[in-house]
Amino acid sequence: MKQLSIKVTSNANGQDSSYFLGWEEYEKNPYDEIKNPNGIIQMGLAENQLCFDLIETWLAKNPDAAGLKKDGQSIFKELALFQDYHGLPEFKKALAEFMEEIRGNRVTFDPSKIVLAAGSTSANETLMFCLAEPGDAFLLPTPYYPGFDRDLKWRTGAEIIPIHCSSSNGFQITESALKQAYQQAQKLDLRVKGVLVTNPSNPLGTMLTRREINLLVDFITSKNIHLISDEIYSGTVFGFEQFVSVMDVLKDKKLENSEVSK
Ligand SMILES: Cc1ncc(COP(=O)(O)O)c(C=O)c1O
């Protein structure tokens, strides 16, 4: 049959990895202290349930938000009809302000440069479609969020090459590990298109140091490749250590308005 598009040929379900197989096993036989003490305990999933009481209290105090109202009047029609295709400007402005606030107002974000997506999964997959051709690779520090094997590779045909990090230095990214990963991709005949980091890290819960981010920015600049910094957990940082965003480092290097910061 004549092929109309190479992107519609895969019939894989994107979830054939040991992580998702483990999940399926857990669903068949979930642990319960009384009813199923020999069942499987799910240790591969973390859901932030600690904020539920805060959100429920806030929603109870702000019924307009959940009821699609403004000053008690319905804004349903306003929202349901065509709007700016780039997303609601007020929403993007609020998002930029929130992102600045959780970075201690040290950096700024231009709402016009924000692209909205239905969560990070679709944002990451879209980025892969935009930045990589099938057979191109992204380098990811280990251990990484196992969903990336599905989100980044499944429909895009992109590959992940691990940057091997070790517990001996608290899983920090080193220059030699970066170089090794790059060379590994070349040995496999894969073109490296970029590095993707999660900061703070899932699954480690650790944060990248300024030194590591500097190393990453220098590395991607020297190789002329992309850096994706998935900072979805930047709002859940606690303790004495300060979260350092890639934007902080770009600002230090006076690169925040350059090609590198896009
Ligand atoms: C680092 C990281 N990126 C992206 C995602 C997916 O996020 P979303 O639920 O917004 O699609 C997760 C989910 O666990 C994650 O840990």
The ligand as an SDF file (V2000), in Angstrom:
LIG
                    3D

 16 16  0  0  0  0  0  0  0  0999 V2000
    9.7410   15.1820   34.7440 C   0  0  0  0  0  0  0  0  0  0  0  0
    8.3590   14.9790   34.2400 C   0  0  0  0  0  0  0  0  0  0  0  0
    7.9820   15.5800   33.0800 N   0  0  0  0  0  0  0  0  0  0  0  0
    6.7220   15.4300   32.6000 C   0  0  0  0  0  0  0  0  0  0  0  0
    5.7760   14.6710   33.2730 C   0  0  0  0  0  0  0  0  0  0  0  0
    4.3800   14.5780   32.7130 C   0  0  0  0  0  0  0  0  0  0  0  0
    3.6490   15.6400   33.2160 O   0  0  0  0  0  0  0  0  0  0  0  0
    2.1090   15.9060   32.8390 P   0  0  0  0  0  0  0  0  0  0  0  0
    1.3240   15.1460   33.8560 O   0  0  0  0  0  0  0  0  0  0  0  0
    1.9560   17.3950   32.9760 O   0  0  0  0  0  0  0  0  0  0  0  0
    1.8620   15.4410   31.4550 O   0  0  0  0  0  0  0  0  0  0  0  0
    6.1210   14.0430   34.4710 C   0  0  0  0  0  0  0  0  0  0  0  0
    5.1270   13.2460   35.2070 C   0  0  0  0  0  0  0  0  0  0  0  0
    5.4160   12.5620   36.1710 O   0  0  0  0  0  0  0  0  0  0  0  0
    7.4370   14.1940   34.9560 C   0  0  0  0  0  0  0  0  0  0  0  0
    7.8110   13.6100   36.0920 O   0  0  0  0  0  0  0  0  0  0  0  0
  1  2  1  0
  2  3  1  0
  2 15  2  0
  3  4  2  0
  4  5  1  0
  5  6  1  0
  5 12  2  0
  6  7  1  0
  7  8  1  0
  8  9  2  0
  8 10  1  0
  8 11  1  0
 12 13  1  0
 12 15  1  0
 13 14  2  0
 15 16  1  0
M  END
$$$$
